[in-house]
Amino acid sequence: MSLKLKDDLGKSYVVKDLDRFKQHLIDFHSRNGKGDNSLHEENGYWFTVTPEFYELVVESENH
């Protein structure tokens, strides 16, 4: 399964490797199991990893 997100500028981005994306957020953009409000760049798209964004991505199913 892919996940379609809007970046900080409102551009649509499709996450093709959801497992890799999730793991990166867990490893580098979280603290105590929550998004740490850091900035993540992915192929020219920018995402502020808020607690809400983090939860949305981490709880997404990968099929």
DANOR-V196873 format. One record per residue. N is the residue number from 0. SS is DSSP state (~ for helix, > for strand, _ for the rest). D_CENTER is the distance of its C-alpha to the mean C-alpha in Angstrom with 2 decimals. Layout:
# DANOR-V196873
N | SS | D_CENTER
N | SS | D_CENTER
This chain:
# DANOR-V196873
0 | _ | 14.46
1 | _ | 11.98
2 | > | 9.42
3 | > | 10.17
4 | > | 8.21
5 | > | 10.08
6 | _ | 9.43
7 | _ | 11.43
8 | _ | 14.53
9 | _ | 14.28
10 | _ | 13.99
11 | > | 12.74
12 | > | 10.51
13 | > | 10.69
14 | > | 8.51
15 | _ | 11.71
16 | _ | 11.15
17 | ~ | 8.82
18 | ~ | 10.50
19 | ~ | 10.00
20 | ~ | 6.25
21 | ~ | 6.41
22 | ~ | 9.35
23 | ~ | 8.28
24 | ~ | 6.09
25 | ~ | 9.26
26 | ~ | 11.61
27 | ~ | 10.87
28 | _ | 8.89
29 | > | 10.61
30 | > | 14.25
31 | _ | 16.24
32 | _ | 13.49
33 | > | 11.78
34 | > | 9.25
35 | _ | 11.67
36 | _ | 11.26
37 | > | 10.86
38 | > | 9.96
39 | > | 7.71
40 | > | 9.59
41 | > | 9.10
42 | _ | 12.52
43 | _ | 13.64
44 | > | 10.79
45 | > | 9.68
46 | > | 6.97
47 | > | 8.41
48 | > | 6.59
49 | _ | 9.26
50 | ~ | 10.40
51 | ~ | 10.04
52 | ~ | 6.43
53 | ~ | 5.91
54 | ~ | 8.75
55 | ~ | 7.87
56 | ~ | 5.27
57 | ~ | 7.68
58 | _ | 10.59
59 | _ | 10.13
60 | _ | 13.07
61 | _ | 13.41
62 | _ | 16.93
